[in-house]
Amino acid sequence: MSRLLILAALAVLGCKMLTGRWPWEFLKGKSRREQEVLRARKLLSVRSNATHAEIIDAHKRLLAAVHPDRGGTNEQVHEANAARDLLLETLPDGS
């Protein structure tokens, strides 16, 4: 029984050392921030490695489609702006 506990502890520590996350963190799924970034990428239809210019272009295209003058709503415009801002915050410096 003690061997099993030692092996389990080594497996847990090995997971933490290799991935930087505890095994139970994998069970929770993605963090809230990661989920928000994925949702923003999906909304703007950009890749995970999109550049500053690509994010701005995607935002402009989306705004053209959801603008209140074209049948969209203010909420959609605010959501598009929030998605743009979030994705621009996640860019590494110099992009």
Biopython code that builds the backbone (N, CA, C, O; Angstrom):
import numpy as np
from Bio.PDB.StructureBuilder import StructureBuilder

atoms = [
    (1, "MET", "N", (0.817, -1.187, 0.000)),
    (1, "MET", "CA", (0.000, 0.000, 0.000)),
    (1, "MET", "C", (0.868, 1.261, 0.000)),
    (1, "MET", "O", (0.561, 2.235, -0.688)),
    (2, "SER", "N", (1.957, 1.232, 0.780)),
    (2, "SER", "CA", (2.821, 2.405, 0.828)),
    (2, "SER", "C", (3.520, 2.621, -0.516)),
    (2, "SER", "O", (3.791, 3.761, -0.894)),
    (3, "ARG", "N", (3.812, 1.543, -1.237)),
    (3, "ARG", "CA", (4.425, 1.684, -2.562)),
    (3, "ARG", "C", (3.475, 2.398, -3.524)),
    (3, "ARG", "O", (3.895, 3.221, -4.336)),
    (4, "LEU", "N", (2.209, 2.071, -3.418)),
    (4, "LEU", "CA", (1.203, 2.698, -4.272)),
    (4, "LEU", "C", (1.109, 4.192, -3.988)),
    (4, "LEU", "O", (1.000, 4.993, -4.916)),
    (5, "LEU", "N", (1.150, 4.568, -2.735)),
    (5, "LEU", "CA", (1.104, 5.984, -2.365)),
    (5, "LEU", "C", (2.350, 6.723, -2.852)),
    (5, "LEU", "O", (2.261, 7.859, -3.318)),
    (6, "ILE", "N", (3.485, 6.086, -2.745)),
    (6, "ILE", "CA", (4.729, 6.702, -3.211)),
    (6, "ILE", "C", (4.694, 6.870, -4.733)),
    (6, "ILE", "O", (5.088, 7.918, -5.245)),
    (7, "LEU", "N", (4.230, 5.856, -5.457)),
    (7, "LEU", "CA", (4.121, 5.952, -6.905)),
    (7, "LEU", "C", (3.129, 7.043, -7.321)),
    (7, "LEU", "O", (3.371, 7.775, -8.281)),
    (8, "ALA", "N", (2.029, 7.143, -6.604)),
    (8, "ALA", "CA", (1.041, 8.180, -6.907)),
    (8, "ALA", "C", (1.637, 9.563, -6.673)),
    (8, "ALA", "O", (1.440, 10.468, -7.484)),
    (9, "ALA", "N", (2.359, 9.731, -5.578)),
    (9, "ALA", "CA", (2.988, 11.022, -5.286)),
    (9, "ALA", "C", (4.020, 11.377, -6.347)),
    (9, "ALA", "O", (4.097, 12.531, -6.769)),
    (10, "LEU", "N", (4.808, 10.409, -6.781)),
    (10, "LEU", "CA", (5.796, 10.646, -7.832)),
    (10, "LEU", "C", (5.113, 11.011, -9.148)),
    (10, "LEU", "O", (5.589, 11.884, -9.873)),
    (11, "ALA", "N", (4.002, 10.349, -9.457)),
    (11, "ALA", "CA", (3.265, 10.661, -10.683)),
    (11, "ALA", "C", (2.713, 12.083, -10.643)),
    (11, "ALA", "O", (2.760, 12.799, -11.643)),
    (12, "VAL", "N", (2.192, 12.488, -9.492)),
    (12, "VAL", "CA", (1.654, 13.838, -9.342)),
    (12, "VAL", "C", (2.772, 14.865, -9.499)),
    (12, "VAL", "O", (2.610, 15.851, -10.218)),
    (13, "LEU", "N", (3.897, 14.644, -8.837)),
    (13, "LEU", "CA", (5.025, 15.568, -8.951)),
    (13, "LEU", "C", (5.601, 15.591, -10.363)),
    (13, "LEU", "O", (5.994, 16.645, -10.862)),
    (14, "GLY", "N", (5.650, 14.427, -11.003)),
    (14, "GLY", "CA", (6.135, 14.371, -12.381)),
    (14, "GLY", "C", (5.237, 15.155, -13.326)),
    (14, "GLY", "O", (5.725, 15.838, -14.227)),
    (15, "CYS", "N", (3.937, 15.061, -13.124)),
    (15, "CYS", "CA", (2.987, 15.825, -13.938)),
    (15, "CYS", "C", (3.211, 17.318, -13.746)),
    (15, "CYS", "O", (3.225, 18.077, -14.715)),
    (16, "LYS", "N", (3.384, 17.736, -12.502)),
    (16, "LYS", "CA", (3.611, 19.154, -12.209)),
    (16, "LYS", "C", (4.907, 19.639, -12.842)),
    (16, "LYS", "O", (4.960, 20.745, -13.379)),
    (17, "MET", "N", (5.949, 18.821, -12.782)),
    (17, "MET", "CA", (7.245, 19.228, -13.331)),
    (17, "MET", "C", (7.215, 19.288, -14.856)),
    (17, "MET", "O", (7.822, 20.178, -15.452)),
    (18, "LEU", "N", (6.522, 18.359, -15.483)),
    (18, "LEU", "CA", (6.502, 18.297, -16.945)),
    (18, "LEU", "C", (5.559, 19.325, -17.574)),
    (18, "LEU", "O", (5.877, 19.910, -18.609)),
    (19, "THR", "N", (4.414, 19.541, -16.956)),
    (19, "THR", "CA", (3.392, 20.399, -17.572)),
    (19, "THR", "C", (3.224, 21.744, -16.888)),
    (19, "THR", "O", (2.659, 22.672, -17.468)),
    (20, "GLY", "N", (3.709, 21.854, -15.662)),
    (20, "GLY", "CA", (3.519, 23.093, -14.917)),
    (20, "GLY", "C", (2.152, 23.183, -14.268)),
    (20, "GLY", "O", (1.815, 24.210, -13.679)),
    (21, "ARG", "N", (1.364, 22.131, -14.367)),
    (21, "ARG", "CA", (0.023, 22.110, -13.773)),
    (21, "ARG", "C", (-0.143, 20.835, -12.956)),
    (21, "ARG", "O", (0.412, 19.789, -13.295)),
    (22, "TRP", "N", (-0.902, 20.935, -11.889)),
    (22, "TRP", "CA", (-1.224, 19.761, -11.096)),
    (22, "TRP", "C", (-2.240, 18.919, -11.857)),
    (22, "TRP", "O", (-2.998, 19.463, -12.660)),
    (23, "PRO", "N", (-2.277, 17.615, -11.630)),
    (23, "PRO", "CA", (-3.212, 16.752, -12.367)),
    (23, "PRO", "C", (-4.676, 17.168, -12.202)),
    (23, "PRO", "O", (-5.449, 17.068, -13.155)),
    (24, "TRP", "N", (-5.066, 17.624, -11.033)),
    (24, "TRP", "CA", (-6.459, 18.010, -10.822)),
    (24, "TRP", "C", (-6.814, 19.297, -11.560)),
    (24, "TRP", "O", (-7.994, 19.588, -11.758)),
    (25, "GLU", "N", (-5.813, 20.065, -11.967)),
    (25, "GLU", "CA", (-6.089, 21.253, -12.769)),
    (25, "GLU", "C", (-6.543, 20.865, -14.168)),
    (25, "GLU", "O", (-7.285, 21.612, -14.805)),
    (26, "PHE", "N", (-6.108, 19.703, -14.655)),
    (26, "PHE", "CA", (-6.564, 19.227, -15.953)),
    (26, "PHE", "C", (-8.044, 18.852, -15.904)),
    (26, "PHE", "O", (-8.750, 18.955, -16.907)),
    (27, "LEU", "N", (-8.502, 18.424, -14.752)),
    (27, "LEU", "CA", (-9.899, 18.039, -14.609)),
    (27, "LEU", "C", (-10.829, 19.251, -14.651)),
    (27, "LEU", "O", (-11.976, 19.141, -15.086)),
    (28, "LYS", "N", (-10.338, 20.403, -14.201)),
    (28, "LYS", "CA", (-11.152, 21.615, -14.199)),
    (28, "LYS", "C", (-11.345, 22.163, -15.599)),
    (28, "LYS", "O", (-12.322, 22.864, -15.863)),
    (29, "GLY", "N", (-10.439, 21.855, -16.486)),
    (29, "GLY", "CA", (-10.521, 22.402, -17.832)),
    (29, "GLY", "C", (-9.752, 23.707, -17.929)),
    (29, "GLY", "O", (-8.830, 23.962, -17.154)),
    (30, "LYS", "N", (-10.136, 24.510, -18.872)),
    (30, "LYS", "CA", (-9.439, 25.764, -19.124)),
    (30, "LYS", "C", (-9.853, 26.817, -18.101)),
    (30, "LYS", "O", (-10.962, 26.784, -17.567)),
    (31, "SER", "N", (-8.948, 27.745, -17.840)),
    (31, "SER", "CA", (-9.246, 28.827, -16.911)),
    (31, "SER", "C", (-10.277, 29.757, -17.538)),
    (31, "SER", "O", (-10.517, 29.714, -18.744)),
    (32, "ARG", "N", (-10.872, 30.582, -16.720)),
    (32, "ARG", "CA", (-11.881, 31.522, -17.205)),
    (32, "ARG", "C", (-11.292, 32.461, -18.254)),
    (32, "ARG", "O", (-11.934, 32.752, -19.263)),
    (33, "ARG", "N", (-10.095, 32.923, -18.020)),
    (33, "ARG", "CA", (-9.430, 33.827, -18.966)),
    (33, "ARG", "C", (-9.218, 33.125, -20.311)),
    (33, "ARG", "O", (-9.465, 33.709, -21.366)),
    (34, "GLU", "N", (-8.761, 31.875, -20.267)),
    (34, "GLU", "CA", (-8.551, 31.126, -21.496)),
    (34, "GLU", "C", (-9.857, 30.935, -22.256)),
    (34, "GLU", "O", (-9.881, 31.002, -23.485)),
    (35, "GLN", "N", (-10.935, 30.698, -21.527)),
    (35, "GLN", "CA", (-12.242, 30.547, -22.160)),
    (35, "GLN", "C", (-12.683, 31.851, -22.815)),
    (35, "GLN", "O", (-13.244, 31.836, -23.910)),
    (36, "GLU", "N", (-12.434, 32.975, -22.153)),
    (36, "GLU", "CA", (-12.801, 34.270, -22.715)),
    (36, "GLU", "C", (-11.999, 34.560, -23.978)),
    (36, "GLU", "O", (-12.543, 35.085, -24.950)),
    (37, "VAL", "N", (-10.716, 34.225, -23.971)),
    (37, "VAL", "CA", (-9.876, 34.444, -25.148)),
    (37, "VAL", "C", (-10.353, 33.564, -26.304)),
    (37, "VAL", "O", (-10.424, 34.028, -27.442)),
    (38, "LEU", "N", (-10.679, 32.306, -26.026)),
    (38, "LEU", "CA", (-11.183, 31.432, -27.079)),
    (38, "LEU", "C", (-12.492, 31.953, -27.659)),
    (38, "LEU", "O", (-12.707, 31.901, -28.870)),
    (39, "ARG", "N", (-13.358, 32.450, -26.797)),
    (39, "ARG", "CA", (-14.635, 33.003, -27.255)),
    (39, "ARG", "C", (-14.406, 34.254, -28.112)),
    (39, "ARG", "O", (-15.088, 34.448, -29.119)),
    (40, "ALA", "N", (-13.459, 35.091, -27.720)),
    (40, "ALA", "CA", (-13.149, 36.297, -28.481)),
    (40, "ALA", "C", (-12.580, 35.932, -29.849)),
    (40, "ALA", "O", (-12.937, 36.550, -30.853)),
    (41, "ARG", "N", (-11.697, 34.934, -29.897)),
    (41, "ARG", "CA", (-11.144, 34.492, -31.180)),
    (41, "ARG", "C", (-12.243, 33.966, -32.092)),
    (41, "ARG", "O", (-12.261, 34.239, -33.292)),
    (42, "LYS", "N", (-13.153, 33.209, -31.501)),
    (42, "LYS", "CA", (-14.253, 32.658, -32.286)),
    (42, "LYS", "C", (-15.151, 33.775, -32.809)),
    (42, "LYS", "O", (-15.567, 33.750, -33.968)),
    (43, "LEU", "N", (-15.445, 34.739, -31.969)),
    (43, "LEU", "CA", (-16.306, 35.849, -32.375)),
    (43, "LEU", "C", (-15.688, 36.633, -33.524)),
    (43, "LEU", "O", (-16.376, 36.982, -34.483)),
    (44, "LEU", "N", (-14.396, 36.911, -33.430)),
    (44, "LEU", "CA", (-13.723, 37.679, -34.472)),
    (44, "LEU", "C", (-13.195, 36.796, -35.614)),
    (44, "LEU", "O", (-12.706, 37.306, -36.622)),
    (45, "SER", "N", (-13.295, 35.495, -35.449)),
    (45, "SER", "CA", (-12.826, 34.530, -36.467)),
    (45, "SER", "C", (-11.354, 34.733, -36.806)),
    (45, "SER", "O", (-10.983, 34.873, -37.971)),
    (46, "VAL", "N", (-10.517, 34.748, -35.758)),
    (46, "VAL", "CA", (-9.078, 34.875, -35.967)),
    (46, "VAL", "C", (-8.360, 33.666, -35.377)),
    (46, "VAL", "O", (-8.867, 32.994, -34.479)),
    (47, "ARG", "N", (-7.167, 33.410, -35.908)),
    (47, "ARG", "CA", (-6.344, 32.304, -35.430)),
    (47, "ARG", "C", (-5.767, 32.633, -34.051)),
    (47, "ARG", "O", (-5.829, 33.774, -33.593)),
    (48, "SER", "N", (-5.218, 31.636, -33.416)),
    (48, "SER", "CA", (-4.617, 31.846, -32.098)),
    (48, "SER", "C", (-3.351, 32.688, -32.177)),
    (48, "SER", "O", (-2.970, 33.324, -31.195)),
    (49, "ASN", "N", (-2.698, 32.698, -33.328)),
    (49, "ASN", "CA", (-1.471, 33.481, -33.477)),
    (49, "ASN", "C", (-1.700, 34.698, -34.378)),
    (49, "ASN", "O", (-0.790, 35.134, -35.083)),
    (50, "ALA", "N", (-2.910, 35.236, -34.350)),
    (50, "ALA", "CA", (-3.248, 36.391, -35.189)),
    (50, "ALA", "C", (-2.420, 37.608, -34.783)),
    (50, "ALA", "O", (-2.099, 37.800, -33.611)),
    (51, "THR", "N", (-2.090, 38.409, -35.762)),
    (51, "THR", "CA", (-1.308, 39.620, -35.513)),
    (51, "THR", "C", (-2.236, 40.771, -35.146)),
    (51, "THR", "O", (-3.458, 40.660, -35.232)),
    (52, "HIS", "N", (-1.630, 41.871, -34.739)),
    (52, "HIS", "CA", (-2.383, 43.077, -34.393)),
    (52, "HIS", "C", (-3.258, 43.505, -35.569)),
    (52, "HIS", "O", (-4.440, 43.799, -35.393)),
    (53, "ALA", "N", (-2.682, 43.539, -36.750)),
    (53, "ALA", "CA", (-3.418, 43.972, -37.942)),
    (53, "ALA", "C", (-4.579, 43.028, -38.260)),
    (53, "ALA", "O", (-5.656, 43.484, -38.645)),
    (54, "GLU", "N", (-4.373, 41.727, -38.104)),
    (54, "GLU", "CA", (-5.441, 40.759, -38.373)),
    (54, "GLU", "C", (-6.604, 40.926, -37.401)),
    (54, "GLU", "O", (-7.766, 40.812, -37.791)),
    (55, "ILE", "N", (-6.290, 41.197, -36.139)),
    (55, "ILE", "CA", (-7.339, 41.397, -35.142)),
    (55, "ILE", "C", (-8.128, 42.663, -35.462)),
    (55, "ILE", "O", (-9.357, 42.664, -35.388)),
    (56, "ILE", "N", (-7.435, 43.729, -35.812)),
    (56, "ILE", "CA", (-8.106, 44.992, -36.148)),
    (56, "ILE", "C", (-8.977, 44.818, -37.383)),
    (56, "ILE", "O", (-10.108, 45.303, -37.407)),
    (57, "ASP", "N", (-8.475, 44.132, -38.414)),
    (57, "ASP", "CA", (-9.253, 43.904, -39.633)),
    (57, "ASP", "C", (-10.501, 43.066, -39.350)),
    (57, "ASP", "O", (-11.586, 43.366, -39.850)),
    (58, "ALA", "N", (-10.339, 42.021, -38.548)),
    (58, "ALA", "CA", (-11.479, 41.171, -38.198)),
    (58, "ALA", "C", (-12.513, 41.973, -37.400)),
    (58, "ALA", "O", (-13.716, 41.802, -37.592)),
    (59, "HIS", "N", (-12.050, 42.829, -36.522)),
    (59, "HIS", "CA", (-12.947, 43.667, -35.730)),
    (59, "HIS", "C", (-13.737, 44.608, -36.639)),
    (59, "HIS", "O", (-14.942, 44.781, -36.458)),
    (60, "LYS", "N", (-13.063, 45.214, -37.611)),
    (60, "LYS", "CA", (-13.743, 46.122, -38.544)),
    (60, "LYS", "C", (-14.800, 45.391, -39.364)),
    (60, "LYS", "O", (-15.891, 45.916, -39.589)),
    (61, "ARG", "N", (-14.476, 44.181, -39.810)),
    (61, "ARG", "CA", (-15.453, 43.394, -40.579)),
    (61, "ARG", "C", (-16.670, 43.053, -39.736)),
    (61, "ARG", "O", (-17.807, 43.142, -40.199)),
    (62, "LEU", "N", (-16.416, 42.659, -38.482)),
    (62, "LEU", "CA", (-17.522, 42.314, -37.595)),
    (62, "LEU", "C", (-18.376, 43.539, -37.291)),
    (62, "LEU", "O", (-19.604, 43.451, -37.286)),
    (63, "LEU", "N", (-17.742, 44.678, -37.037)),
    (63, "LEU", "CA", (-18.502, 45.902, -36.764)),
    (63, "LEU", "C", (-19.375, 46.297, -37.944)),
    (63, "LEU", "O", (-20.499, 46.767, -37.765)),
    (64, "ALA", "N", (-18.860, 46.107, -39.137)),
    (64, "ALA", "CA", (-19.663, 46.429, -40.319)),
    (64, "ALA", "C", (-20.920, 45.569, -40.375)),
    (64, "ALA", "O", (-21.954, 46.019, -40.869)),
    (65, "ALA", "N", (-20.846, 44.350, -39.878)),
    (65, "ALA", "CA", (-21.991, 43.445, -39.916)),
    (65, "ALA", "C", (-22.971, 43.669, -38.767)),
    (65, "ALA", "O", (-24.175, 43.482, -38.943)),
    (66, "VAL", "N", (-22.475, 44.066, -37.594)),
    (66, "VAL", "CA", (-23.347, 44.153, -36.413)),
    (66, "VAL", "C", (-23.670, 45.583, -35.995)),
    (66, "VAL", "O", (-24.273, 45.801, -34.944)),
    (67, "HIS", "N", (-23.281, 46.541, -36.795)),
    (67, "HIS", "CA", (-23.548, 47.938, -36.445)),
    (67, "HIS", "C", (-25.060, 48.183, -36.387)),
    (67, "HIS", "O", (-25.801, 47.654, -37.216)),
    (68, "PRO", "N", (-25.519, 48.971, -35.426)),
    (68, "PRO", "CA", (-26.960, 49.235, -35.314)),
    (68, "PRO", "C", (-27.577, 49.826, -36.586)),
    (68, "PRO", "O", (-28.757, 49.598, -36.853)),
    (69, "ASP", "N", (-26.821, 50.564, -37.359)),
    (69, "ASP", "CA", (-27.347, 51.111, -38.612)),
    (69, "ASP", "C", (-27.596, 50.018, -39.653)),
    (69, "ASP", "O", (-28.298, 50.239, -40.640)),
    (70, "ARG", "N", (-27.020, 48.854, -39.427)),
    (70, "ARG", "CA", (-27.193, 47.736, -40.364)),
    (70, "ARG", "C", (-27.979, 46.589, -39.746)),
    (70, "ARG", "O", (-27.886, 45.451, -40.206)),
    (71, "GLY", "N", (-28.746, 46.882, -38.716)),
    (71, "GLY", "CA", (-29.600, 45.855, -38.123)),
    (71, "GLY", "C", (-29.035, 45.170, -36.900)),
    (71, "GLY", "O", (-29.689, 44.302, -36.322)),
    (72, "GLY", "N", (-27.830, 45.541, -36.493)),
    (72, "GLY", "CA", (-27.235, 44.953, -35.299)),
    (72, "GLY", "C", (-27.695, 45.699, -34.054)),
    (72, "GLY", "O", (-28.582, 46.549, -34.118)),
    (73, "THR", "N", (-27.089, 45.376, -32.938)),
    (73, "THR", "CA", (-27.453, 46.015, -31.675)),
    (73, "THR", "C", (-26.223, 46.619, -31.019)),
    (73, "THR", "O", (-25.085, 46.294, -31.360)),
    (74, "ASN", "N", (-26.483, 47.504, -30.070)),
    (74, "ASN", "CA", (-25.380, 48.094, -29.302)),
    (74, "ASN", "C", (-24.625, 47.018, -28.523)),
    (74, "ASN", "O", (-23.406, 47.102, -28.374)),
    (75, "GLU", "N", (-25.336, 46.015, -28.029)),
    (75, "GLU", "CA", (-24.699, 44.940, -27.270)),
    (75, "GLU", "C", (-23.700, 44.182, -28.131)),
    (75, "GLU", "O", (-22.627, 43.806, -27.660)),
    (76, "GLN", "N", (-24.055, 43.956, -29.398)),
    (76, "GLN", "CA", (-23.140, 43.257, -30.294)),
    (76, "GLN", "C", (-21.884, 44.089, -30.553)),
    (76, "GLN", "O", (-20.782, 43.547, -30.642)),
    (77, "VAL", "N", (-22.054, 45.389, -30.672)),
    (77, "VAL", "CA", (-20.907, 46.275, -30.872)),
    (77, "VAL", "C", (-20.014, 46.253, -29.639)),
    (77, "VAL", "O", (-18.790, 46.185, -29.760)),
    (78, "HIS", "N", (-20.617, 46.310, -28.451)),
    (78, "HIS", "CA", (-19.829, 46.272, -27.212)),
    (78, "HIS", "C", (-19.095, 44.936, -27.081)),
    (78, "HIS", "O", (-17.947, 44.898, -26.638)),
    (79, "GLU", "N", (-19.755, 43.847, -27.463)),
    (79, "GLU", "CA", (-19.123, 42.532, -27.390)),
    (79, "GLU", "C", (-17.941, 42.451, -28.362)),
    (79, "GLU", "O", (-16.895, 41.901, -28.020)),
    (80, "ALA", "N", (-18.105, 42.995, -29.564)),
    (80, "ALA", "CA", (-17.015, 43.002, -30.549)),
    (80, "ALA", "C", (-15.843, 43.836, -30.045)),
    (80, "ALA", "O", (-14.687, 43.443, -30.197)),
    (81, "ASN", "N", (-16.137, 44.980, -29.451)),
    (81, "ASN", "CA", (-15.070, 45.832, -28.910)),
    (81, "ASN", "C", (-14.339, 45.142, -27.770)),
    (81, "ASN", "O", (-13.113, 45.213, -27.680)),
    (82, "ALA", "N", (-15.085, 44.476, -26.900)),
    (82, "ALA", "CA", (-14.465, 43.765, -25.777)),
    (82, "ALA", "C", (-13.578, 42.626, -26.284)),
    (82, "ALA", "O", (-12.493, 42.396, -25.749)),
    (83, "ALA", "N", (-14.041, 41.915, -27.314)),
    (83, "ALA", "CA", (-13.248, 40.824, -27.885)),
    (83, "ALA", "C", (-11.953, 41.364, -28.482)),
    (83, "ALA", "O", (-10.884, 40.788, -28.281)),
    (84, "ARG", "N", (-12.052, 42.470, -29.214)),
    (84, "ARG", "CA", (-10.849, 43.090, -29.794)),
    (84, "ARG", "C", (-9.867, 43.486, -28.700)),
    (84, "ARG", "O", (-8.677, 43.181, -28.786)),
    (85, "ASP", "N", (-10.368, 44.165, -27.674)),
    (85, "ASP", "CA", (-9.496, 44.631, -26.593)),
    (85, "ASP", "C", (-8.815, 43.463, -25.882)),
    (85, "ASP", "O", (-7.623, 43.522, -25.581)),
    (86, "LEU", "N", (-9.571, 42.412, -25.620)),
    (86, "LEU", "CA", (-9.010, 41.251, -24.932)),
    (86, "LEU", "C", (-7.914, 40.593, -25.767)),
    (86, "LEU", "O", (-6.858, 40.238, -25.241)),
    (87, "LEU", "N", (-8.159, 40.431, -27.055)),
    (87, "LEU", "CA", (-7.153, 39.800, -27.907)),
    (87, "LEU", "C", (-5.921, 40.672, -28.071)),
    (87, "LEU", "O", (-4.804, 40.159, -28.137)),
    (88, "LEU", "N", (-6.107, 41.964, -28.137)),
    (88, "LEU", "CA", (-4.954, 42.844, -28.252)),
    (88, "LEU", "C", (-4.121, 42.824, -26.957)),
    (88, "LEU", "O", (-2.898, 42.957, -27.004)),
    (89, "GLU", "N", (-4.786, 42.656, -25.806)),
    (89, "GLU", "CA", (-4.063, 42.548, -24.524)),
    (89, "GLU", "C", (-3.216, 41.287, -24.471)),
    (89, "GLU", "O", (-2.161, 41.271, -23.836)),
    (90, "THR", "N", (-3.672, 40.238, -25.131)),
    (90, "THR", "CA", (-2.946, 38.962, -25.045)),
    (90, "THR", "C", (-1.765, 38.880, -25.997)),
    (90, "THR", "O", (-0.963, 37.950, -25.909)),
    (91, "LEU", "N", (-1.647, 39.843, -26.910)),
    (91, "LEU", "CA", (-0.519, 39.822, -27.838)),
    (91, "LEU", "C", (0.779, 40.074, -27.090)),
    (91, "LEU", "O", (0.830, 40.890, -26.170)),
    (92, "PRO", "N", (1.838, 39.358, -27.499)),
    (92, "PRO", "CA", (3.145, 39.664, -26.909)),
    (92, "PRO", "C", (3.584, 41.067, -27.337)),
    (92, "PRO", "O", (3.173, 41.550, -28.393)),
    (93, "ASP", "N", (4.395, 41.706, -26.542)),
    (93, "ASP", "CA", (4.874, 43.061, -26.865)),
    (93, "ASP", "C", (5.607, 43.036, -28.192)),
    (93, "ASP", "O", (6.332, 42.095, -28.515)),
    (94, "GLY", "N", (5.391, 44.106, -28.955)),
    (94, "GLY", "CA", (6.066, 44.235, -30.228)),
    (94, "GLY", "C", (5.299, 43.656, -31.403)),
    (94, "GLY", "O", (5.798, 43.675, -32.528)),
    (95, "SER", "N", (4.100, 43.142, -31.169)),
    (95, "SER", "CA", (3.307, 42.584, -32.269)),
    (95, "SER", "C", (2.445, 43.637, -32.900)),
    (95, "SER", "O", (1.708, 43.347, -33.843)),
]
sb = StructureBuilder()
sb.init_structure("model")
sb.init_model(0)
sb.init_chain("A")
sb.init_seg("    ")
for serial, (resi, resn, name, xyz) in enumerate(atoms, 1):
    if name == "N":
        sb.init_residue(resn, " ", resi, " ")
    sb.init_atom(name, np.array(xyz, "f"), 0.0, 1.0, " ", f" {name:<3s}", serial, name[0])
structure = sb.get_structure()
